[in-house]
Amino acid sequence: MESTAREHDLMLTRRQLFGRARLGIGTAAMAQLFANDLFADDSSVTRVVESTQGGPHQPATAELNGGLHHRARAKRVIYLFMSGGPSHHDLWDYKPKMQEMAGQDLPESVRDGQRITGMTSKQATLPVAPSKYKFSKANNNDRGVWISELLPYTAEVAGELCVIHSAFTEAINHDPAITYIQTGSQIPGRPSLGAWLSYGLGSMNENLPSYVVMHARTNFAEQSLFSRLWGTGFLPSDHQAVLLRSLGDPVLYLNNPEGVSRQDRRRQLDTLALLNQTHHERFANPEVLARIKQHELAYRMQASVPELLDLSQETDETLRMYGEDVRTPGTFAACCLNARRLAERGVRNIQIFHRGWDAHNNLPKEHESQCKDIDQGCAALIKDLKRLGMLDETLVVWGGEFGRTAYCQGNLTAENYGRDHHPRCFTVWMAGGGVKPGITYGQTDDFGYNLADSDGNPIRPIPTKDVWTPGTMHIHDLNATMLHLLGIDHTRLTFRYQGRDFRLTDVHGTVVRDVLA
């Protein structure tokens, strides 16, 4: 009997024993009471970043002044992620010289030994495939934005866009490439961008998560998306994103079971919190505190989420701006309007995943459908934010995990040409939140295949993540720049795990100041 009674004590590790000795429930209670008030506004206070061991790890020497390390240009980010790799050739990167070599084999000097995926390696030739779509220049200046006819609504807001033609990555297959751009590592297990932001900046609304993810409907949902892409990795689990669903309850178990009242649920959570607090006193496991916070947030969301997703509150003018699709839950347009409503309510990081951009064949049919899904919603989101005076403090980002090849996969016809994966260069854009509007940054060669210098010549040696090359933007540079705009020095937002300090950008990344306003 005595052995059974002391079972918990006998299971204590040395780390847990020291944790018990220096942490009490009073500390945990005070942190729960005051954390949001301290870190959710623009007051000047010093932030102490917490470690998995429950104590201070890396005190921030800078003061919170609209950001963790310096004054933020943006309070929040809305990330429109096009999963599958949209074709920069057919949407953004205008290459008229490719018409002259249509159907001819891509010169070996252009490919320069780049490995080809197994989906293309058996082709006898790699025929150059110019886009079939017309492009127009949206701004009348040297740095104006060329946009495909597939994106007529987005062209209307081109004056707000900073279009980056020189993004690049090392990953050539979907899952490692998406994992890489979302977490900073091709190997699963690291925290996502949104989790880092939640951890570093906290929440601005205690009734909603600091990180929300939505999946937009698509006609070509080829690739799966895994929850680790918006997960916390080794960060405390209360920084996990909440996934808003388009069918049924927007959040699982949002409604109480039949026969369970809100008062019943409150009493259950109070009892459960006491049990969890007792467990924390014994083992000093920070995940227990995270569990308490998640239970409390879930309870508050039962009241806040239904109001959030009630689009009937919006004016007819607003609904017309987003298009007829906005009235159908789960469409990209509906997700964009929900993103604006989340941003209004203080959600730090909002991500919309839109799948189906992996056009290995029949690219025209697939991309035309995909662009119809997203075009009006993207433009309406930017117009809506600007109309409400929110664009200057909201960073909007659009892009995928890599681009598509200049050569054709399959038959080269206007009806069904396709393109393979291409990590060496691709296009993303940003708007609002402290970036220069109406410009392009970086460029590619005449084939949209290699990163190029200001004269259009391929950069040699090929740029890498290790040393930043002017005019380019590795995905670590992209994440470093995003964090900078949100008031974070990417080299200082770290978390100690298994004896090493980790960060979103690993040991790489440069803030690309040429895109900052």
C-alpha positions as CSV (number, residue, x, y, z in Angstrom):
1,M,0.0,0.0,0.0
2,E,2.8,2.4,0.9
3,S,4.5,1.7,-2.4
4,T,1.4,2.5,-4.4
5,A,0.8,5.7,-2.5
6,R,4.4,6.9,-3.3
7,E,4.2,5.8,-6.9
8,H,4.2,9.4,-8.3
9,D,7.1,10.4,-6.1
10,L,9.2,7.4,-7.2
11,M,8.6,8.3,-10.8
12,L,10.0,11.8,-10.5
13,T,12.9,12.6,-12.8
14,R,15.7,14.8,-11.6
15,R,14.4,17.6,-13.8
16,Q,10.9,17.3,-12.4
17,L,12.3,17.3,-8.8
18,F,14.1,20.6,-9.4
19,G,11.0,21.9,-11.1
20,R,8.9,21.1,-8.1
21,A,11.4,22.8,-5.8
22,R,11.4,26.1,-7.6
23,L,7.9,26.4,-9.1
24,G,4.6,26.7,-7.2
25,I,1.0,26.9,-8.2
26,G,1.1,30.6,-7.2
27,T,3.5,31.4,-10.0
28,A,1.4,29.4,-12.5
29,A,-1.8,31.2,-11.4
30,M,-0.2,34.6,-11.6
31,A,1.2,33.9,-15.1
32,Q,-2.3,32.8,-16.2
33,L,-3.9,35.9,-14.8
34,F,-1.5,38.5,-16.1
35,A,0.2,37.1,-19.3
36,N,-2.3,38.3,-21.8
37,D,-2.5,41.8,-20.2
38,L,1.3,42.2,-20.3
39,F,2.0,41.1,-23.8
40,A,-1.0,41.8,-25.9
41,D,-0.7,45.5,-26.4
42,D,1.9,48.2,-27.2
43,S,3.0,49.1,-23.7
44,S,6.7,49.1,-22.9
45,V,7.5,46.0,-20.8
46,T,10.3,43.5,-20.9
47,R,9.5,40.0,-22.2
48,V,11.0,36.9,-20.8
49,V,10.9,34.0,-23.1
50,E,10.1,30.7,-21.3
51,S,11.8,27.4,-21.9
52,T,10.4,23.8,-21.7
53,Q,11.9,23.5,-18.2
54,G,9.4,26.1,-17.0
55,G,11.9,28.8,-16.2
56,P,13.3,31.9,-17.9
57,H,15.5,30.9,-20.9
58,Q,16.4,33.9,-23.0
59,P,15.4,37.3,-21.6
60,A,14.7,39.9,-24.3
61,T,16.9,43.0,-23.8
62,A,14.7,45.1,-26.1
63,E,11.3,46.4,-24.8
64,L,7.9,45.5,-26.1
65,N,6.8,48.5,-28.1
66,G,4.4,47.0,-30.6
67,G,6.8,44.0,-31.0
68,L,9.1,41.7,-29.1
69,H,12.5,43.3,-30.1
70,H,11.7,46.5,-32.0
71,R,8.7,48.5,-33.1
72,A,6.6,46.3,-35.3
73,R,5.3,47.5,-38.7
74,A,2.6,44.8,-38.6
75,K,0.5,43.5,-35.8
76,R,-0.6,40.4,-37.6
77,V,0.0,38.3,-40.7
78,I,-2.5,36.7,-43.1
79,Y,-0.8,33.9,-45.1
80,L,-2.5,32.7,-48.3
81,F,-0.7,29.5,-49.0
82,M,-1.1,27.9,-52.4
83,S,-0.2,24.3,-51.7
84,G,1.2,22.4,-54.7
85,G,3.4,25.0,-56.3
86,P,1.7,27.6,-58.5
87,S,3.3,28.3,-61.9
88,H,5.2,31.6,-61.8
89,H,5.5,31.3,-65.6
90,D,1.7,31.5,-66.1
91,L,0.8,33.9,-63.3
92,W,3.6,36.4,-62.5
93,D,7.0,36.0,-64.2
94,Y,6.5,37.3,-67.8
95,K,9.1,35.8,-70.1
96,P,8.4,36.7,-73.8
97,K,11.7,35.4,-75.1
98,M,10.5,31.8,-74.3
99,Q,8.1,32.2,-77.3
100,E,11.1,32.2,-79.6
101,M,12.2,28.7,-78.4
102,A,8.8,27.1,-77.9
103,G,9.1,23.3,-78.2
104,Q,12.9,23.3,-78.4
105,D,14.9,21.5,-75.9
106,L,15.9,23.6,-72.8
107,P,19.7,24.3,-73.2
108,E,21.9,22.3,-70.9
109,S,23.7,25.5,-69.9
110,V,20.4,26.8,-68.4
111,R,19.6,23.7,-66.5
112,D,23.3,23.6,-65.3
113,G,23.1,20.0,-63.9
114,Q,20.0,20.5,-61.8
115,R,18.5,17.2,-60.8
116,I,15.1,16.3,-62.4
117,T,12.4,14.6,-60.6
118,G,11.4,11.0,-61.5
119,M,8.3,12.3,-63.1
120,T,10.3,14.0,-65.9
121,S,13.6,12.1,-66.0
122,K,12.3,9.6,-68.5
123,Q,11.4,12.2,-71.1
124,A,13.6,12.2,-74.2
125,T,13.6,16.0,-74.3
126,L,12.7,18.9,-72.1
127,P,10.8,21.2,-74.5
128,V,10.6,24.9,-73.5
129,A,6.9,25.7,-72.7
130,P,6.0,29.4,-72.9
131,S,2.8,30.5,-71.2
132,K,-0.3,30.6,-73.3
133,Y,-1.7,33.5,-71.3
134,K,-1.4,37.2,-71.9
135,F,0.3,39.5,-69.4
136,S,-0.2,43.2,-68.7
137,K,1.8,45.6,-66.7
138,A,-0.2,47.0,-63.9
139,N,1.9,50.0,-62.9
140,N,3.5,52.5,-65.3
141,N,7.0,52.5,-63.9
142,D,10.2,50.5,-64.2
143,R,9.4,48.3,-61.3
144,G,5.8,47.8,-62.3
145,V,4.1,44.4,-61.8
146,W,3.3,42.1,-64.7
147,I,0.2,40.0,-64.1
148,S,-1.4,37.2,-66.1
149,E,-4.9,37.5,-67.5
150,L,-5.8,34.6,-65.1
151,L,-5.8,37.2,-62.2
152,P,-7.9,40.1,-63.3
153,Y,-9.1,41.0,-59.8
154,T,-5.7,40.8,-58.3
155,A,-4.4,43.1,-61.1
156,E,-6.8,45.8,-59.6
157,V,-4.7,45.9,-56.4
158,A,-1.3,45.5,-58.0
159,G,-0.4,48.9,-56.6
160,E,-0.4,47.4,-53.1
161,L,1.7,44.4,-54.0
162,C,5.4,43.7,-53.5
163,V,6.0,40.9,-55.9
164,I,9.1,38.8,-55.2
165,H,10.3,36.9,-58.2
166,S,13.5,35.6,-56.6
167,A,12.2,33.2,-53.9
168,F,14.0,29.9,-53.8
169,T,14.4,26.7,-51.8
170,E,16.4,23.4,-51.8
171,A,13.4,21.1,-51.5
172,I,12.0,19.6,-54.7
173,N,9.2,17.4,-53.4
174,H,5.9,18.6,-51.9
175,D,5.9,17.4,-48.3
176,P,9.5,18.4,-47.4
177,A,9.1,21.7,-49.3
178,I,5.9,22.6,-47.5
179,T,7.3,21.5,-44.2
180,Y,10.5,23.6,-44.9
181,I,8.7,26.9,-45.7
182,Q,6.3,26.5,-42.8
183,T,8.7,25.3,-40.1
184,G,12.2,26.1,-41.3
185,S,13.2,22.4,-41.6
186,Q,12.5,19.7,-44.2
187,I,12.4,17.2,-41.4
188,P,9.0,17.1,-39.5
189,G,9.0,18.1,-35.8
190,R,9.8,21.8,-35.7
191,P,7.3,24.5,-34.6
192,S,5.4,26.3,-37.4
193,L,5.6,30.0,-38.2
194,G,2.3,30.7,-36.4
195,A,3.4,28.8,-33.3
196,W,6.5,30.9,-33.1
197,L,4.5,34.1,-33.4
198,S,2.1,32.9,-30.7
199,Y,5.0,32.0,-28.5
200,G,6.8,35.3,-29.0
201,L,4.1,37.8,-29.2
202,G,1.2,36.3,-27.3
203,S,-2.5,36.9,-28.0
204,M,-4.5,40.1,-28.5
205,N,-7.9,38.5,-27.8
206,E,-8.3,36.1,-24.9
207,N,-11.5,34.7,-26.4
208,L,-9.9,33.5,-29.7
209,P,-6.7,31.6,-30.5
210,S,-3.6,33.6,-31.5
211,Y,-3.2,31.2,-34.5
212,V,-6.0,30.1,-36.8
213,V,-5.9,27.9,-39.9
214,M,-8.5,27.4,-42.6
215,H,-8.6,25.0,-45.6
216,A,-10.4,26.4,-48.6
217,R,-12.3,24.2,-51.0
218,T,-10.7,23.3,-54.3
219,N,-11.5,21.1,-57.3
220,F,-8.0,19.6,-57.3
221,A,-7.1,18.6,-53.8
222,E,-4.3,16.2,-54.7
223,Q,-1.9,16.6,-51.7
224,S,-2.7,16.0,-48.1
225,L,-2.0,18.6,-45.5
226,F,-0.8,17.5,-42.1
227,S,-1.5,19.2,-38.8
228,R,2.2,19.4,-38.1
229,L,2.3,22.2,-40.7
230,W,0.5,24.4,-38.1
231,G,1.7,22.5,-35.0
232,T,3.9,23.5,-32.1
233,G,6.6,20.9,-32.5
234,F,8.5,21.2,-29.2
235,L,6.9,24.5,-28.2
236,P,4.2,24.4,-25.5
237,S,1.0,23.0,-27.0
238,D,-1.1,26.0,-26.2
239,H,0.5,27.7,-29.3
240,Q,-1.0,25.1,-31.6
241,A,-3.3,26.5,-34.3
242,V,-7.0,26.0,-34.2
243,L,-8.4,24.6,-37.4
244,L,-11.7,26.2,-38.5
245,R,-13.7,23.7,-40.5
246,S,-16.1,24.5,-43.3
247,L,-18.6,21.7,-42.6
248,G,-20.4,20.9,-39.3
249,D,-19.1,22.6,-36.2
250,P,-16.4,25.1,-37.2
251,V,-14.3,23.7,-34.4
252,L,-14.7,20.1,-33.2
253,Y,-16.8,19.8,-30.0
254,L,-17.7,23.5,-30.1
255,N,-21.2,22.7,-29.0
256,N,-21.9,20.9,-25.7
257,P,-23.5,17.4,-25.9
258,E,-27.2,17.2,-25.4
259,G,-28.2,17.6,-21.8
260,V,-25.0,19.4,-20.8
261,S,-25.5,23.1,-20.0
262,R,-22.9,25.9,-20.1
263,Q,-23.0,25.9,-16.3
264,D,-22.4,22.2,-16.3
265,R,-19.4,22.7,-18.6
266,R,-18.0,25.5,-16.3
267,R,-18.2,23.2,-13.2
268,Q,-16.5,20.4,-15.1
269,L,-13.6,22.6,-16.2
270,D,-13.2,24.1,-12.7
271,T,-12.9,20.5,-11.3
272,L,-10.6,19.4,-14.1
273,A,-8.4,22.5,-13.5
274,L,-8.0,21.6,-9.8
275,L,-6.9,18.1,-10.8
276,N,-4.4,19.5,-13.4
277,Q,-3.0,22.0,-10.9
278,T,-2.4,19.2,-8.4
279,H,-0.6,17.2,-11.1
280,H,1.5,20.3,-12.0
281,E,2.5,20.8,-8.4
282,R,3.8,17.2,-8.3
283,F,5.6,17.0,-11.7
284,A,6.2,20.7,-12.8
285,N,5.3,19.7,-16.3
286,P,4.6,22.9,-18.3
287,E,2.3,20.9,-20.7
288,V,-0.2,20.7,-17.8
289,L,-0.4,24.5,-17.7
290,A,-0.8,24.5,-21.4
291,R,-3.7,22.0,-21.1
292,I,-5.5,24.2,-18.6
293,K,-5.1,27.2,-20.9
294,Q,-6.5,25.3,-23.8
295,H,-9.5,24.1,-21.9
296,E,-10.3,27.7,-20.8
297,L,-9.8,29.0,-24.4
298,A,-12.1,26.3,-25.7
299,Y,-14.8,27.3,-23.2
300,R,-14.6,31.0,-24.3
301,M,-14.6,30.0,-28.0
302,Q,-18.0,28.4,-27.5
303,A,-19.3,32.0,-27.3
304,S,-17.0,33.8,-29.6
305,V,-16.7,31.6,-32.6
306,P,-20.4,31.5,-33.7
307,E,-20.5,35.3,-33.8
308,L,-17.2,35.4,-35.6
309,L,-18.4,33.2,-38.5
310,D,-21.8,34.8,-38.9
311,L,-21.3,36.6,-42.2
312,S,-24.8,37.8,-42.2
313,Q,-23.5,40.7,-40.2
314,E,-21.6,42.0,-43.3
315,T,-23.1,44.5,-45.7
316,D,-24.2,43.6,-49.2
317,E,-21.5,45.8,-50.5
318,T,-18.8,43.8,-48.7
319,L,-20.3,40.5,-49.8
320,R,-20.4,41.7,-53.5
321,M,-16.7,42.7,-53.2
322,Y,-15.7,39.1,-52.2
323,G,-18.0,37.6,-54.9
324,E,-20.9,35.1,-54.9
325,D,-18.7,32.3,-53.6
326,V,-18.4,34.1,-50.3
327,R,-21.9,32.9,-49.4
328,T,-20.7,29.3,-49.5
329,P,-18.9,28.1,-46.3
330,G,-15.4,26.8,-47.0
331,T,-14.7,28.6,-50.3
332,F,-11.6,30.7,-50.6
333,A,-13.6,33.9,-50.7
334,A,-15.4,32.9,-47.5
335,C,-12.1,32.1,-45.8
336,C,-10.7,35.5,-46.9
337,L,-13.6,37.3,-45.3
338,N,-13.3,35.2,-42.2
339,A,-9.6,36.1,-42.1
340,R,-10.5,39.8,-42.1
341,R,-13.0,39.3,-39.3
342,L,-10.3,37.3,-37.3
343,A,-7.8,40.1,-37.9
344,E,-10.3,42.7,-36.6
345,R,-10.7,40.6,-33.4
346,G,-7.0,40.5,-32.7
347,V,-5.9,37.1,-34.1
348,R,-2.1,37.3,-34.7
349,N,-1.6,34.7,-37.4
350,I,-4.2,33.5,-39.9
351,Q,-3.4,31.0,-42.6
352,I,-5.6,29.9,-45.5
353,F,-4.4,26.7,-47.3
354,H,-5.6,26.3,-50.9
355,R,-4.6,22.9,-52.4
356,G,-4.5,21.8,-56.0
357,W,-1.6,23.8,-57.6
358,D,0.4,20.7,-58.6
359,A,-0.1,20.9,-62.4
360,H,2.0,18.1,-63.9
361,N,-0.3,17.9,-66.9
362,N,-3.4,19.8,-68.1
363,L,-2.1,22.9,-66.4
364,P,-4.4,25.3,-68.3
365,K,-7.6,23.7,-67.0
366,E,-6.3,23.3,-63.5
367,H,-4.8,26.7,-63.1
368,E,-7.8,28.4,-64.6
369,S,-10.0,26.7,-62.0
370,Q,-7.6,27.5,-59.2
371,C,-7.3,31.2,-60.2
372,K,-11.0,31.5,-60.4
373,D,-11.2,30.2,-56.8
374,I,-8.7,32.6,-55.4
375,D,-8.5,35.7,-57.5
376,Q,-11.5,37.8,-56.3
377,G,-10.9,36.7,-52.7
378,C,-7.3,37.9,-52.7
379,A,-8.2,41.3,-54.2
380,A,-11.2,41.8,-51.9
381,L,-9.2,41.0,-48.8
382,I,-6.6,43.7,-49.6
383,K,-9.3,46.2,-50.6
384,D,-11.3,45.4,-47.4
385,L,-8.3,45.8,-45.1
386,K,-7.4,49.1,-46.8
387,R,-10.9,50.4,-46.6
388,L,-11.0,49.7,-42.8
389,G,-7.6,51.2,-42.3
390,M,-6.0,47.8,-41.4
391,L,-3.7,47.1,-44.3
392,D,-0.8,49.2,-42.9
393,E,-0.7,47.0,-39.8
394,T,-1.6,43.7,-41.5
395,L,1.0,41.7,-43.5
396,V,-0.6,39.7,-46.3
397,V,1.6,37.0,-47.9
398,W,0.8,34.9,-51.0
399,G,2.8,31.9,-52.3
400,G,3.5,28.2,-52.4
401,E,6.3,25.9,-51.6
402,F,8.1,26.1,-55.0
403,G,7.5,27.0,-58.6
404,R,7.1,25.1,-61.9
405,T,9.6,24.3,-64.6
406,A,10.2,26.3,-67.8
407,Y,10.1,23.0,-69.7
408,C,7.0,20.9,-70.4
409,Q,6.0,17.7,-68.7
410,G,4.1,15.6,-71.1
411,N,2.8,16.9,-74.5
412,L,3.4,20.5,-75.4
413,T,0.0,21.7,-76.6
414,A,-1.9,24.7,-75.6
415,E,-4.6,22.5,-74.2
416,N,-2.8,20.2,-71.9
417,Y,0.8,21.2,-71.2
418,G,2.1,20.6,-67.7
419,R,5.1,21.6,-65.6
420,D,7.2,19.8,-63.0
421,H,8.4,21.0,-59.6
422,H,11.0,23.8,-59.6
423,P,12.7,25.0,-56.4
424,R,15.4,27.1,-58.0
425,C,13.2,30.2,-58.3
426,F,9.5,31.1,-57.8
427,T,7.2,34.0,-57.1
428,V,5.6,35.1,-53.8
429,W,4.0,38.5,-53.0
430,M,3.5,40.5,-49.9
431,A,1.2,43.5,-49.2
432,G,0.6,46.0,-46.4
433,G,2.4,45.6,-43.1
434,G,5.5,47.7,-43.9
435,V,6.5,46.5,-47.3
436,K,7.0,48.6,-50.4
437,P,3.8,48.7,-52.5
438,G,3.6,48.4,-56.3
439,I,7.1,47.0,-56.9
440,T,8.9,43.8,-58.0
441,Y,12.0,42.5,-56.2
442,G,14.6,40.2,-57.8
443,Q,14.4,38.6,-61.2
444,T,15.0,35.4,-63.1
445,D,16.7,34.6,-66.4
446,D,15.0,34.6,-69.8
447,F,13.6,31.2,-69.1
448,G,12.3,31.8,-65.5
449,Y,14.7,29.0,-64.6
450,N,17.6,30.6,-62.6
451,L,17.9,33.5,-60.3
452,A,19.4,36.4,-62.3
453,D,21.3,39.6,-61.6
454,S,20.1,43.1,-62.5
455,D,21.2,42.6,-66.1
456,G,19.2,39.4,-66.4
457,N,22.2,37.1,-66.4
458,P,22.0,33.8,-64.3
459,I,23.7,34.3,-61.0
460,R,26.7,32.0,-60.7
461,P,27.5,30.3,-58.5
462,I,23.9,29.4,-57.8
463,P,22.8,31.1,-54.6
464,T,22.4,29.1,-51.4
465,K,20.9,29.6,-48.0
466,D,24.3,29.9,-46.4
467,V,25.2,33.4,-47.7
468,W,22.6,35.9,-48.8
469,T,23.0,37.1,-52.4
470,P,21.5,40.6,-53.1
471,G,18.3,40.4,-55.1
472,T,17.4,36.9,-53.9
473,M,15.1,35.6,-51.2
474,H,15.6,32.2,-49.7
475,I,12.6,30.9,-47.7
476,H,14.7,31.6,-44.5
477,D,15.1,35.2,-45.7
478,L,11.3,35.4,-46.3
479,N,10.6,34.2,-42.8
480,A,13.2,36.4,-41.3
481,T,11.7,39.4,-43.1
482,M,8.2,38.5,-42.0
483,L,9.3,38.2,-38.4
484,H,11.1,41.6,-38.6
485,L,8.0,43.3,-39.8
486,L,6.2,41.8,-36.8
487,G,8.7,43.2,-34.4
488,I,10.9,40.1,-34.0
489,D,14.6,39.7,-34.5
490,H,14.6,36.2,-35.9
491,T,18.0,35.4,-34.4
492,R,16.8,36.1,-30.9
493,L,13.4,34.3,-30.8
494,T,14.8,31.0,-29.7
495,F,13.7,27.9,-27.7
496,R,16.0,25.5,-25.9
497,Y,15.1,21.9,-26.7
498,Q,17.3,18.8,-26.0
499,G,20.3,21.1,-25.1
500,R,20.2,23.3,-28.3
501,D,18.6,26.7,-29.0
502,F,16.3,26.4,-31.9
503,R,14.7,29.1,-34.0
504,L,12.4,29.3,-37.1
505,T,15.3,30.2,-39.5
506,D,17.7,27.6,-38.0
507,V,21.1,29.2,-38.4
508,H,20.3,31.1,-41.6
509,G,18.2,33.9,-42.8
510,T,18.7,37.6,-43.7
511,V,16.1,40.4,-43.4
512,V,15.7,41.7,-47.0
513,R,15.5,45.4,-46.4
514,D,15.0,46.3,-50.0
515,V,11.4,45.3,-49.7
516,L,10.7,47.3,-46.6
517,A,8.9,50.6,-46.9
